[in-house]
C-alpha cells in the first residue's frame, strides 16, 4: 500500500511536466567499462540521455545537488543540510537565477537545461523508491543553475569568508576547493612527433558532489566531446572534442571582498554609506530540517546591503561581494567551450567571462597551446588594501565592473613549446624566458606568486627533455618524486638533516627518513613515515598549533609519535606506503601510492587499523594526443563508472588506476557502436 501511495504521489507531482523528448530517439551506449556514450540527433536529446544515464549510476548524489538548489537539503541530511540551505538563501543564489534566467540564458541552452531536468524527472518517476525527498520533484533548470551559482561561489572562497566571520561555526557540507591539480600542454616545438599533447589531471575528492563522472556526448548538432563532469552537470566541464581540449586547475586570485559596515547605534538595521544612513534589506527565510524523522520548520533572518549579502554578528556587520554572485551563465559558457571547433571559437566562449575562476590549459589539433588564469575579477580602486577586509562606509570600495579577458594573465604558443599549471603562480607557466611578469598586471587582482612541490618538480623534469616523446609526457604526468627543494607550507628541512646521534632510540627511523629518495612508491618505507608525520602536523595545525618550520626538537617528537603509531597498529616500524595507504571501494582495499603534493598526488584520511584511504588527488585522468587524424585518447577513473555498489563497474578500474595504467577511449561514433556492450534507451514514462 505504501509503495502504491508513493508512486501515486510522484505521478501527481509530475502531471504538469510533459515529456517532450522521445526516449527512443536517445541512445545510451555503454562500453566495456560501463562509461556512457550518449547519442541523439539534438543537443537537448543528449542532455536528456546524460541525465538518465548518470542517474542510473549515481542518482543519490545528483539529488543532493538539486536539494541544495531548492534549499531543501535539511529534509534529507538534517542540520548540516539546513546549514547549506541557509547559505543558499543568504547568498541570494535563487533570487539571482530568477532575476536573470529569462534574459541571460540563450534559447538554445534553455532547451538543453530543460531536457536535462526532464531526464532527471523521468528517472525519478520510473524509480520512486530511489527518491530521497518526494517534495524535491519535479526539478527544473533554475534548480540546477542555483546549485551551480552556489558551487562557484564556494570555489571563490565564500565558505572560508563566512567561517572567519562566524569564527568557526558549523562548516559547510560542500568541500573546500581541491588542494592540487595538474594541467600540461605541449606542441610541435618540443614534441618529438610534432603532435600536441594535453594532460587533464584535476585532483578532486574521490567521492561526493565534486567527484568526477566520465561521459561522452554526441549529437548531430556538433556536440562530440569526451571528458568529466560533476553530479548534476548537463555538460562536460573539461575534456576534449575532435578538434581541441582543455584542463582546469584551481587558481587563487582575489575573487572575493569582505566589507565591514558601520551600523547605526540607534538602528541596527542601518549602515553608513558616504555619510548617509542606508537601510539593510531584511528578509526572513524558512529552513526545513528533518529531526528524528520529523520535518521541523525554523525561521532565520537574512540581510543584504549595497555591497552584497550581509552577516550581522555580535562583532558587527560584514558584507560579501564576488563576481560569482552576479552571473548565472557559467554552465552555458562551458557548453560553448564543449562545442568550439578551433581556438577562435574557444576564445570567444571564454570572452563570456561567466566562469568566475580556474586556470585553463588548452591544446588543439592545429598545434595551438594556450594558458589563461581565468577569473571574474573586479576593477578596484588602487587606493585601498584589497588583501584585507575593507571599509563599507564609502562607495569608493563598491566596485561594479570587471576586467575583460584581455587583462588577465595568459600565454599563447610560447617559444618553449609547453605550458603548465599545478595551482602555482600564473607567472610561472612556461620556460623562464617566456613567462609573464607580475608587474604588468593590475596588483588589485591579487594573483598568487608562489610555486609548490608539483610546479618545482615539473620544472626539474621538463629541463631533461629538449624533445619530448609521448612516453616522456606520461612519465612526467605520473611522477611520484618530490623536488630537490621542498615547498610545503611548513618547512620540514630539519627532518632530513637529523643524525642517529640526536636520539639513539630512534636510530632506525632517522635512517629511514634521511635516506628516503623522496619517492611516494608502493614499496617506500620513507614515504609511509613521511606521510604519517605530514598528517600529524596538519592535524596539530588544524587544532591551533602555530609553526612555520619544524625544529629539531619537534622533528624528534614527531618521529616518536610515528614510532608509537606504527608499533601499535602494524607491530613494526618497517612499514611501506602500500601497506599503510589504501584505495578503498566497498569491500575492496588495495595498496595506493602517492602523497600530498607530488605530481601524482594523493591525500588520505582515516580508514581502519592505522591504515588510511585515499580521499582526494588523482581521480579522473584524461591524456590526449592530437594527431592529423584526430585525437588519440586514454583515460582512467579511480574507481569505476558507477557509484552503485552492486554494479560490475563500481570498482573495475581500481587496479589499472593504482598501476598508473589507462583505458583507450574514442570520439568515433561508428567505433563506439561497434564496440558497445549494451545499447538502450531511457524508459518511456506514461
CORZIKA-V727394 format. One record per residue. RES is the residue in one small letter. OMEGA is omega in whole degrees, 0 to 359 (999 if undefined). D_LAST is the distance of its C-alpha to the last C-alpha in Angstrom with 2 decimals. Layout:
RES,OMEGA,D_LAST + RES,OMEGA,D_LAST
//
This chain:
x,179,20.91 + x,180,20.85 + x,180,17.92 + x,180,15.82 + x,179,17.18 + x,179,16.33 + x,180,12.63 + x,179,12.80 + x,181,14.87 + x,179,12.67 + x,177,9.63 + x,180,12.40 + x,185,13.82 + x,192,10.97 + x,180,10.50 + x,184,13.00 + x,177,11.60 + x,179,10.14 + x,187,9.03 + x,178,12.26 + x,174,12.77 + x,182,11.52 + x,180,11.51 + x,178,13.47 + x,181,16.11 + x,177,16.81 + x,169,19.08 + x,183,20.01 + x,179,23.41 + x,177,25.02 + x,186,28.79 + x,178,31.09 + x,180,31.24 + x,180,27.49 + x,180,27.75 + x,170,24.63 + x,187,25.37 + x,176,22.56 + x,169,22.63 + x,179,20.90 + x,184,22.67 + x,175,22.34 + x,180,23.33 + x,177,20.19 + x,177,18.14 + x,179,20.60 + x,177,20.17 + x,181,16.41 + x,177,17.31 + x,180,20.21 + x,181,18.25 + x,183,15.97 + x,180,19.09 + x,177,21.29 + x,176,18.92 + x,185,19.09 + x,186,22.83 + x,183,23.53 + x,182,20.77 + x,182,23.45 + x,178,25.80 + x,180,23.27 + x,180,22.23 + x,175,25.93 + x,178,26.40 + x,176,23.76 + x,176,25.29 + x,179,28.60 + x,178,27.28 + x,182,26.26 + x,181,29.50 + x,186,27.71 + x,178,29.04 + x,178,31.49 + x,179,28.79 + x,188,28.23 + x,175,31.70 + x,187,34.05 + x,178,37.18 + x,178,36.83 + x,179,33.38 + x,176,34.76 + x,179,37.61 + x,176,35.29 + x,178,33.37 + x,181,36.79 + x,178,37.71 + x,182,34.56 + x,177,35.55 + x,181,39.26 + x,180,38.86 + x,184,36.79 + x,182,34.08 + x,178,31.33 + x,179,33.87 + x,181,34.78 + x,179,31.22 + x,182,30.62 + x,190,33.91 + x,191,33.52 + x,185,29.89 + x,185,29.98 + x,191,33.45 + x,184,33.57 + x,183,30.35 + x,178,30.16 + x,180,27.35 + x,183,26.66 + x,173,26.39 + x,180,24.32 + x,177,21.63 + x,180,22.02 + x,182,21.84 + x,184,18.81 + x,173,16.77 + x,178,18.25 + x,179,17.15 + x,177,13.54 + x,176,13.80 + x,180,15.20 + x,181,12.63 + x,179,9.75 + x,179,12.15 + x,178,12.96 + x,182,9.56 + x,184,9.53 + x,186,13.23 + x,182,14.16 + x,177,17.54 + x,182,18.61 + x,183,18.39 + x,180,22.04 + x,188,21.94 + x,181,18.94 + x,179,20.39 + x,189,20.20 + x,3,16.61 + x,175,15.48 + x,181,18.14 + x,181,19.47 + x,182,22.23 + x,176,24.99 + x,180,24.32 + x,181,24.74 + x,177,27.86 + x,178,29.34 + x,178,29.24 + x,178,30.75 + x,179,33.56 + x,181,34.26 + x,182,34.51 + x,174,36.82 + x,176,38.94 + x,181,39.38 + x,178,40.45 + x,173,43.04 + x,180,44.64 + x,182,43.29 + x,181,42.93 + x,180,46.53 + x,180,47.87 + x,178,46.29 + x,179,47.66 + x,180,51.08 + x,184,50.92 + x,176,49.86 + x,170,52.16 + x,175,49.92 + x,184,47.28 + x,180,44.01 + x,178,42.83 + x,181,39.45 + x,175,36.76 + x,180,36.31 + x,175,38.99 + x,179,41.85 + x,182,42.03 + x,185,42.71 + x,180,46.40 + x,175,46.61 + x,176,45.16 + x,173,46.65 + x,182,46.10 + x,173,48.43 + x,180,48.83 + x,176,51.64 + x,191,52.57 + x,178,55.12 + x,180,58.08 + x,183,57.78 + x,185,55.48 + x,182,57.45 + x,178,55.13 + x,179,54.51 + x,175,50.77 + x,176,48.96 + x,179,47.78 + x,176,45.28 + x,177,44.62 + x,193,41.53 + x,179,42.35 + x,181,41.07 + x,181,42.03 + x,167,39.05 + x,183,38.30 + x,180,37.02 + x,175,34.18 + x,188,32.41 + x,177,30.96 + x,172,33.27 + x,186,33.26 + x,173,32.49 + x,183,29.38 + x,178,29.89 + x,176,27.58 + x,184,28.06 + x,182,26.29 + x,179,26.69 + x,174,25.62 + x,178,27.28 + x,174,28.20 + x,178,30.88 + x,177,29.21 + x,187,30.57 + x,176,31.65 + x,179,32.01 + x,187,32.85 + x,180,31.90 + x,177,29.91 + x,175,29.38 + x,181,26.26 + x,179,24.26 + x,181,26.01 + x,182,24.13 + x,174,27.28 + x,180,30.15 + x,165,32.97 + x,186,35.65 + x,180,35.85 + x,171,36.80 + x,184,35.59 + x,188,37.49 + x,189,40.21 + x,176,40.68 + x,179,39.81 + x,176,40.69 + x,175,41.13 + x,163,41.17 + x,179,43.60 + x,174,44.10 + x,188,47.03 + x,169,48.95 + x,182,50.51 + x,185,50.87 + x,188,47.34 + x,177,47.75 + x,177,50.52 + x,182,51.37 + x,173,53.48 + x,183,55.62 + x,177,55.76 + x,184,58.84 + x,176,57.86 + x,182,59.86 + x,181,61.93 + x,178,61.69 + x,186,58.01 + x,177,55.75 + x,177,52.95 + x,177,55.10 + x,184,56.10 + x,176,58.84 + x,181,58.14 + x,175,61.06 + x,181,63.22 + x,176,60.78 + x,177,58.64 + x,179,54.93 + x,168,52.34 + x,173,49.69 + x,183,46.21 + x,176,45.26 + x,183,41.78 + x,177,40.13 + x,180,37.01 + x,178,35.26 + x,179,34.47 + x,185,32.18 + x,175,33.36 + x,182,32.20 + x,184,35.46 + x,178,35.72 + x,183,32.06 + x,177,32.67 + x,178,31.49 + x,180,34.67 + x,181,35.06 + x,179,38.07 + x,176,39.49 + x,176,41.23 + x,170,43.07 + x,186,42.65 + x,177,45.17 + x,174,45.32 + x,178,48.42 + x,179,49.05 + x,180,49.16 + x,178,45.64 + x,188,44.06 + x,179,47.01 + x,179,47.67 + x,182,50.38 + x,178,52.27 + x,181,55.61 + x,179,57.14 + x,181,55.93 + x,183,53.05 + x,181,51.54 + x,178,49.17 + x,179,47.00 + x,180,46.62 + x,178,44.72 + x,180,43.15 + x,179,39.96 + x,178,39.35 + x,189,39.87 + x,178,37.30 + x,188,33.50 + x,184,33.41 + x,180,34.09 + x,178,30.70 + x,176,31.02 + x,177,34.52 + x,177,33.34 + x,178,30.78 + x,175,33.75 + x,177,35.77 + x,190,33.04 + x,179,33.35 + x,182,37.14 + x,177,39.03 + x,185,42.55 + x,180,44.60 + x,179,44.91 + x,178,41.16 + x,180,40.86 + x,177,43.75 + x,177,42.19 + x,178,39.08 + x,180,41.44 + x,174,43.11 + x,179,40.16 + x,182,41.69 + x,177,38.41 + x,192,38.53 + x,181,41.17 + x,176,42.70 + x,168,42.82 + x,176,45.15 + x,172,43.93 + x,193,45.55 + x,171,44.57 + x,178,45.41 + x,184,44.61 + x,181,45.52 + x,176,48.15 + x,179,50.38 + x,170,49.48 + x,189,49.31 + x,175,48.91 + x,176,48.97 + x,169,47.98 + x,190,48.29 + x,174,45.56 + x,173,45.31 + x,191,44.70 + x,184,48.30 + x,170,50.04 + x,189,53.34 + x,176,55.55 + x,184,59.05 + x,181,61.34 + x,184,63.69 + x,176,61.53 + x,186,60.85 + x,179,57.11 + x,178,57.15 + x,177,57.53 + x,190,56.25 + x,175,57.14 + x,180,58.74 + x,180,56.21 + x,181,58.90 + x,179,59.30 + x,177,57.12 + x,176,58.88 + x,184,56.44 + x,181,53.40 + x,182,52.19 + x,180,49.64 + x,184,49.53 + x,173,48.64 + x,174,50.31 + x,183,48.86 + x,182,48.03 + x,180,51.48 + x,189,53.14 + x,178,51.47 + x,181,52.99 + x,181,51.94 + x,179,53.47 + x,175,52.79 + x,180,54.21 + x,178,57.11 + x,180,60.17 + x,182,59.59 + x,179,56.40 + x,175,54.36 + x,180,52.37 + x,167,51.20 + x,177,49.97 + x,184,49.77 + x,179,49.30 + x,183,52.94 + x,174,54.74 + x,180,53.60 + x,168,57.33 + x,185,57.29 + x,182,54.65 + x,181,56.80 + x,181,60.48 + x,181,63.06 + x,185,64.49 + x,185,61.14 + x,175,59.84 + x,177,59.31 + x,183,61.73 + x,182,60.46 + x,182,63.24 + x,183,61.57 + x,180,58.54 + x,183,58.16 + x,180,59.14 + x,175,56.95 + x,171,53.88 + x,180,55.00 + x,178,54.10 + x,182,54.88 + x,186,58.00 + x,170,57.98 + x,176,57.32 + x,183,55.96 + x,183,56.48 + x,179,53.77 + x,178,55.11 + x,180,58.67 + x,177,57.80 + x,181,56.03 + x,175,59.25 + x,184,61.30 + x,185,59.13 + x,179,58.82 + x,181,62.60 + x,191,62.90 + x,172,61.14 + x,170,62.83 + x,190,60.29 + x,172,56.98 + x,178,55.35 + x,177,51.69 + x,174,52.86 + x,179,54.93 + x,180,51.82 + x,177,49.96 + x,178,53.08 + x,183,53.08 + x,186,49.38 + x,183,49.79 + x,182,53.14 + x,186,53.83 + x,170,57.27 + x,180,58.33 + x,180,60.64 + x,178,64.42 + x,184,64.42 + x,182,61.80 + x,172,59.86 + x,182,58.23 + x,174,58.43 + x,182,60.90 + x,183,63.89 + x,184,64.23 + x,183,67.16 + x,180,69.51 + x,184,67.37 + x,180,68.26 + x,180,71.94 + x,176,72.65 + x,176,75.45 + x,179,75.67 + x,181,78.78 + x,176,76.72 + x,183,75.60 + x,180,76.79 + x,180,74.30 + x,187,71.49 + x,182,73.23 + x,182,70.55 + x,176,67.71 + x,177,69.74 + x,180,70.38 + x,185,66.67 + x,183,65.65 + x,177,68.63 + x,179,68.34 + x,180,64.57 + x,178,63.68 + x,173,60.86 + x,183,58.17 + x,181,55.02 + x,182,54.69 + x,190,53.62 + x,186,57.24 + x,174,58.72 + x,178,60.44 + x,180,61.40 + x,178,57.78 + x,180,56.83 + x,179,59.83 + x,181,59.16 + x,179,55.50 + x,179,56.57 + x,180,59.09 + x,183,56.66 + x,177,54.05 + x,177,56.83 + x,178,58.18 + x,180,54.73 + x,181,54.34 + x,180,57.78 + x,176,57.21 + x,181,53.90 + x,173,55.86 + x,178,58.47 + x,183,60.99 + x,172,62.43 + x,180,64.07 + x,182,63.69 + x,179,65.85 + x,176,66.47 + x,177,70.12 + x,179,71.87 + x,181,71.83 + x,179,68.07 + x,179,67.48 + x,176,69.47 + x,180,67.63 + x,177,64.28 + x,176,65.60 + x,176,66.73 + x,182,63.26 + x,179,61.72 + x,179,64.30 + x,180,63.44 + x,184,59.71 + x,180,60.09 + x,181,62.57 + x,189,60.50 + x,183,57.19 + x,180,58.40 + x,182,61.97 + x,174,63.31 + x,181,63.69 + x,186,63.09 + x,180,59.31 + x,179,57.33 + x,180,54.40 + x,176,52.13 + x,183,53.17 + x,188,52.64 + x,185,49.40 + x,165,46.16 + x,190,42.73 + x,176,40.53 + x,184,36.94 + x,180,35.99 + x,181,38.84 + x,179,40.02 + x,182,43.08 + x,181,45.13 + x,184,48.11 + x,177,47.41 + x,181,49.89 + x,174,50.24 + x,180,51.50 + x,170,50.94 + x,157,52.05 + x,182,52.84 + x,177,50.94 + x,196,48.69 + x,172,48.24 + x,172,46.77 + x,188,46.95 + x,177,46.48 + x,185,46.12 + x,176,47.04 + x,179,45.70 + x,176,47.83 + x,179,51.45 + x,179,52.75 + x,173,50.30 + x,179,48.10 + x,179,44.72 + x,180,43.60 + x,183,41.60 + x,180,41.99 + x,176,43.38 + x,181,42.65 + x,174,38.89 + x,180,37.14 + x,176,39.70 + x,179,39.31 + x,188,42.43 + x,170,42.57 + x,179,45.28 + x,180,44.99 + x,177,46.70 + x,181,47.31 + x,181,44.60 + x,184,42.00 + x,169,41.34 + x,192,41.89 + x,170,39.73 + x,184,39.94 + x,171,38.03 + x,173,37.77 + x,186,35.89 + x,182,37.72 + x,183,35.24 + x,186,32.30 + x,185,28.93 + x,175,27.02 + x,180,27.71 + x,185,26.37 + x,182,29.37 + x,181,27.92 + x,175,27.18 + x,181,29.84 + x,179,29.91 + x,185,30.70 + x,189,34.42 + x,176,35.09 + x,187,36.77 + x,182,39.21 + x,176,42.13 + x,183,42.03 + x,183,41.78 + x,178,44.87 + x,181,46.78 + x,176,46.14 + x,184,44.41 + x,175,41.37 + x,179,38.76 + x,178,38.71 + x,183,35.74 + x,172,35.11 + x,183,33.55 + x,185,33.89 + x,181,30.48 + x,180,31.88 + x,178,33.41 + x,180,30.31 + x,183,28.40 + x,185,31.53 + x,184,31.98 + x,172,28.35 + x,180,27.76 + x,174,24.02 + x,183,21.73 + x,179,17.94 + x,168,14.84 + x,180,12.54 + x,176,9.46 + x,185,6.47 + x,180,3.79 + x,999,0.00
//
